[in-house]
Amino acid sequence: MIYADNAATTKLCKEAYDAMKAYLLDEYGNASQPYFFAKPAKKALKQARETIASCIGADPEEIYFTSGGTESDNWVIKASLFFDKEKNEIITSRIEHHAILNSCSTVQTLGIPVTYLSVDSTGIIHPTELERCVSNRTSLVSIMYGNNEIGTIEPIKELAEIAHTHGALFHTDAVQAVGHVPMNVYDLNVDLLSASAHKFNGPKGIGFLYIKKGVTVHPYANGGLQERGNRAGTENVAGIVGMAAALQKNTTQIEEGQRRLKVLEETLVSYLKQAGLDFIRNGAENHLPGNVSLSFRGADGEMLLHRLDLKGICISTGSACDSVNTQVSHVIKAIDVPKEYAEGTIRITFGADNTEDDVNQIANAIIQVMLESK
């Protein structure tokens, strides 16, 4: 099998697995308890928080553990229900992950106004578009760091500056970016940032939300006093430790990883062009490493996915969350991919284990399927 759907999830790295084992088998104490047996778990949480904070340029007390990116996104958007009623408008974009879009739909039903920014043909949200829509009634701007379907990286620092000029908080869903591109929350000047471990070779079901010092966000879950009273529930110590180990490994290898993935991307696209296939590569030049979104003229993305699956190759038609939906995704619609290409969209996302031989086999398989379907 060749796995090339790393935007959907990644393989757990050995460092994360090794770090987790002790807290699954031996050190299983509840970190909230005062007795001696709980101390190793409590110490592990502290060290993991410090490690994660150092990887994104934050302070440890600004890191809050969650069940993943979806919870982190929901927390931020739904906290807007408790903002000042005179300043409660939200601005987001048309190409966000459904964790943001569906959360926004929910708060809209409860009276929170939401504005959805348009993007250009490469998926970029231009600062002038935000400037046109933001006002002194805007409480929150939420723009993803890098798009999960087409890989486009947004001008987050400039967008955050505009939001702050109007007194609004700025959140970025950085689920696809953390662990893959250099990340410093202070340089970006963001107030909130979401991340998920299974996107950077950590375990599933664990993530974090960065909340800048001085920013007050209403608790997401009520109950115990975990996460300084902001997110109740017994901590997933093994998952948290694994997340920290995976992020630390990925962060130390970011530049090397980016260079390697760029070669794989360029090799794939070059092979397909040499074969004379008619396709569009979606997204901006500045994009997430290893993310290749392609729209083939006159093709069927679902057909391509299943034919490649029969050849032992795992890819996606776009967002993994839309894998059962045969319609053109909201992202492809938002960037106005022509209809004759849009329905033939697939997403190939390379990761740490992919090789040039994988690229050769994927390219040959796509070429063969496309030629046979004519």
C-alpha positions in Angstrom: 0.0 0.0 0.0 1.1 3.6 -0.7 -0.5 6.1 1.7 -0.7 9.6 0.2 -3.5 11.1 2.3 -1.5 12.7 5.1 -3.8 15.7 5.3 -6.4 13.3 6.6 -4.2 11.8 9.2 -0.6 10.8 9.7 1.2 7.6 10.9 2.1 7.7 14.6 5.8 8.3 14.9 7.9 5.9 17.0 8.9 8.7 19.4 5.3 9.4 20.2 4.5 5.7 20.7 7.5 5.2 23.0 6.6 8.2 25.1 3.0 7.1 25.5 3.5 3.5 26.6 4.4 4.2 30.2 1.2 6.3 30.7 -1.0 3.6 29.2 0.4 0.6 31.2 2.2 1.7 34.3 1.8 5.4 35.2 -2.0 5.5 34.8 -2.7 7.8 37.7 -5.2 10.6 37.5 -3.1 13.8 37.3 -5.8 15.7 39.4 -5.3 13.5 42.5 -3.1 14.6 45.4 -1.4 11.3 46.2 2.1 10.2 45.2 1.0 7.8 42.4 -0.5 10.7 40.5 2.7 12.7 40.5 4.3 11.2 37.4 1.2 11.9 35.4 1.1 15.5 36.7 4.8 16.0 35.9 4.3 14.6 32.4 1.5 17.1 31.7 3.7 20.0 32.9 6.6 18.8 30.7 4.4 18.3 27.7 2.8 21.7 28.0 6.3 23.2 28.2 7.5 21.3 25.1 4.4 22.2 23.0 4.7 25.9 24.0 8.3 26.0 23.0 7.5 24.6 19.6 5.1 27.4 18.7 6.8 30.3 20.6 4.2 30.4 23.4 4.3 30.3 27.2 3.2 27.0 28.8 0.3 28.6 30.6 -1.1 29.6 27.2 -1.6 26.0 26.1 -4.9 24.3 26.8 -5.4 20.6 26.0 -8.4 19.5 24.0 -9.6 16.4 22.1 -8.4 17.8 18.8 -8.8 20.5 16.2 -12.5 20.2 16.0 -13.0 20.9 19.7 -10.5 23.7 19.7 -12.3 25.4 16.8 -15.8 24.8 18.3 -14.5 26.3 21.6 -13.4 29.5 20.0 -16.5 30.1 17.8 -19.0 29.2 20.5 -17.3 31.3 23.1 -18.5 34.3 21.0 -22.0 33.7 22.5 -20.6 35.1 25.7 -19.0 38.2 24.2 -20.4 41.7 24.6 -23.7 41.8 22.7 -22.7 45.2 21.3 -19.6 43.7 19.8 -20.3 40.2 18.7 -19.9 39.9 15.0 -17.7 37.1 13.6 -15.7 37.2 10.4 -14.4 34.0 8.8 -13.8 32.8 5.2 -15.7 30.6 2.7 -12.9 28.0 2.6 -12.6 27.2 6.3 -12.8 23.6 7.7 -16.3 22.5 8.6 -15.4 22.6 12.3 -15.4 26.4 11.8 -18.2 26.7 9.2 -20.7 24.5 11.1 -19.9 26.2 14.4 -20.5 29.5 12.7 -23.8 28.3 11.4 -24.8 27.2 15.0 -24.0 30.6 16.5 -25.8 32.3 13.7 -29.0 30.6 14.7 -28.5 32.1 18.2 -28.2 35.6 16.9 -24.5 36.1 16.2 -23.9 37.7 12.8 -21.3 36.0 10.7 -19.6 37.4 7.6 -17.9 35.0 5.1 -14.9 36.4 3.2 -14.3 35.5 -0.4 -11.0 34.3 -1.7 -9.2 34.6 -5.0 -8.6 31.8 -7.5 -5.6 30.5 -5.5 -7.5 30.5 -2.2 -5.9 33.6 -0.8 -7.8 36.0 1.5 -6.5 39.4 0.6 -6.2 41.8 3.5 -8.2 44.4 1.6 -11.2 42.0 1.7 -11.0 41.8 5.5 -10.5 45.6 5.8 -13.7 46.0 3.8 -15.8 43.9 6.1 -14.3 44.4 9.6 -15.8 47.0 11.9 -15.8 48.1 15.5 -18.6 45.6 16.1 -16.4 42.7 15.1 -15.5 40.6 18.1 -13.6 37.7 16.4 -11.9 37.0 13.1 -11.1 33.3 12.4 -9.0 32.5 9.3 -7.3 29.2 8.8 -3.5 29.2 8.5 -3.3 26.7 5.6 -6.2 25.2 3.7 -6.6 21.4 4.1 -7.9 20.9 0.6 -5.6 23.0 -1.6 -2.8 23.9 0.7 -2.9 27.7 0.4 -1.2 29.5 3.2 -2.9 32.7 4.2 -1.3 36.1 5.1 -2.1 35.5 8.8 0.1 38.2 10.3 -1.4 41.0 8.1 -4.9 39.8 8.7 -4.4 39.7 12.5 -3.1 43.2 12.4 -6.2 44.4 10.7 -8.4 42.6 13.2 -6.6 44.1 16.1 -6.8 47.6 14.6 -10.6 47.3 15.0 -10.4 45.8 18.5 -11.2 42.2 17.4 -9.6 39.0 18.5 -7.9 36.9 15.9 -8.0 33.1 15.7 -6.3 30.8 13.3 -7.1 27.1 12.6 -3.6 25.9 12.2 -4.4 22.2 12.3 -2.8 21.5 8.9 0.2 23.7 9.5 1.5 23.1 13.1 4.5 20.7 12.9 4.9 21.3 9.2 5.8 25.0 8.8 7.7 27.2 11.2 5.3 28.6 13.8 5.6 31.4 16.3 2.4 32.8 17.8 4.0 36.0 19.0 5.5 36.8 15.5 2.1 36.1 14.0 0.4 38.1 16.7 -2.6 35.8 16.9 -4.8 35.6 20.0 -5.9 32.0 19.5 -4.6 29.0 17.6 -6.0 25.4 17.1 -3.9 22.3 16.5 -4.4 18.5 16.4 -1.8 15.9 17.1 -2.8 13.3 14.5 -1.9 15.8 11.7 1.8 15.8 12.8 2.4 12.1 13.5 0.9 12.2 17.0 -2.0 10.2 18.3 -5.7 10.7 17.4 -8.1 12.3 19.8 -5.8 14.9 21.3 -5.0 18.5 20.4 -4.6 21.9 21.9 -5.8 25.5 21.8 -3.4 28.4 22.3 -5.0 31.3 24.2 -2.8 34.4 24.5 -2.3 35.8 27.9 -4.9 38.4 28.8 -7.5 36.9 26.4 -10.6 35.6 28.2 -12.5 32.8 26.5 -15.5 31.2 28.2 -14.9 27.6 29.3 -15.8 25.0 26.7 -16.7 22.2 29.2 -17.8 22.7 32.7 -17.0 20.2 35.5 -13.7 19.9 37.3 -10.8 22.4 37.5 -8.7 20.8 34.8 -6.9 23.2 32.4 -7.1 26.0 34.9 -10.9 25.6 35.0 -11.3 26.2 31.3 -11.7 22.7 30.0 -13.1 20.1 32.5 -12.5 16.4 32.1 -9.7 14.0 33.2 -6.7 14.6 31.0 -5.6 12.2 28.4 -2.1 12.0 29.7 -0.8 9.4 27.3 -2.2 11.3 24.3 -0.8 14.6 25.6 2.7 13.1 26.1 2.6 11.5 22.6 1.5 14.8 21.1 4.4 16.7 22.6 6.9 14.1 21.5 5.6 14.1 17.9 5.5 17.9 17.7 9.0 18.2 19.1 10.3 15.7 16.5 8.5 17.4 13.6 9.5 20.9 14.7 13.2 20.0 14.7 13.0 18.6 11.2 10.8 21.2 9.5 13.3 22.6 7.1 14.5 19.2 6.0 11.0 18.0 5.6 9.9 20.9 3.5 12.7 20.5 1.1 12.1 16.8 0.7 8.3 17.2 0.2 8.8 19.9 -2.4 10.9 17.5 -4.5 8.1 14.9 -4.3 5.5 17.5 -5.3 7.4 18.8 -8.2 8.3 15.3 -9.4 4.7 14.2 -9.4 3.4 17.3 -11.3 6.3 17.0 -13.8 5.4 13.3 -14.6 1.7 14.2 -15.2 2.6 17.1 -17.4 5.0 15.0 -19.5 2.2 12.5 -20.0 0.1 15.2 -21.6 -2.7 15.1 -19.0 -5.0 18.1 -19.0 -5.2 19.3 -15.4 -5.1 22.3 -13.1 -3.0 22.5 -9.9 -5.1 24.3 -7.3 -3.8 26.6 -4.6 -1.2 29.2 -4.2 2.6 29.1 -4.7 3.0 29.5 -0.9 1.3 26.3 0.3 1.5 23.6 2.9 4.4 21.2 2.2 3.4 18.0 0.4 -0.1 19.2 -0.5 -1.0 18.6 -4.1 -4.6 19.4 -5.3 -5.2 18.5 -8.9 -8.3 19.0 -11.1 -8.4 16.8 -14.2 -10.5 17.9 -17.2 -13.4 15.7 -17.9 -12.6 13.3 -15.1 -14.5 12.0 -12.0 -12.6 12.5 -8.8 -14.5 9.7 -7.1 -13.6 7.3 -10.0 -10.0 8.3 -9.7 -10.0 7.7 -5.9 -11.5 4.2 -6.2 -9.4 3.1 -9.2 -6.3 4.1 -7.3 -7.5 2.4 -4.2 -7.8 -0.8 -6.2 -4.1 -0.4 -7.1 -3.3 0.0 -3.4 -2.9 3.8 -3.4 -4.7 6.0 -0.8 -5.5 9.6 -1.9 -8.5 11.8 -1.3 -11.0 13.7 -3.4 -10.6 16.8 -1.2 -11.4 17.1 2.4 -11.5 13.8 4.2 -14.6 15.0 6.0 -16.3 15.1 2.6 -15.1 11.7 1.4 -18.7 10.3 1.3 -20.0 13.4 -0.6 -19.7 13.2 -4.3 -20.4 16.9 -4.8 -17.7 19.4 -5.6 -16.3 20.7 -2.3 -17.0 24.1 -1.0 -13.3 25.0 -1.4 -13.1 24.1 -5.1 -16.4 26.1 -5.6 -15.0 29.1 -3.7 -11.9 29.3 -6.0 -14.0 29.0 -9.1 -12.4 26.0 -10.7 -14.1 25.5 -14.1 -16.8 22.9 -14.0 -15.1 20.7 -16.6 -12.2 20.4 -14.2 -13.8 20.7 -10.8 -15.5 17.3 -10.8 -12.2 15.7 -11.5 -10.4 17.0 -8.4 -8.2 14.8 -6.2 -5.9 15.6 -3.3 -2.5 13.9 -2.8 -0.7 14.8 0.4 2.8 13.4 1.0 4.2 12.8 4.4 7.3 11.6 6.3 7.2 8.1 4.9 6.7 8.8 1.2 9.5 8.2 -1.3 10.2 9.1 -4.9 9.3 5.5 -5.8 5.8 6.2 -4.3 5.6 9.3 -6.5 6.5 7.3 -9.6 3.9 4.6 -8.8 1.2 7.2 -8.1 1.9 9.1 -11.3 1.9 6.0 -13.4 -1.4 4.8 -11.8 -3.1 8.2 -12.5 -1.8 8.2 -16.1 -3.0 4.7 -16.7 -6.5 5.4 -15.2 -6.9 8.6 -17.1 -5.9 7.0 -20.4 -8.2 4.0 -19.8 -11.2 6.3 -19.0 -11.0 8.2 -22.3 
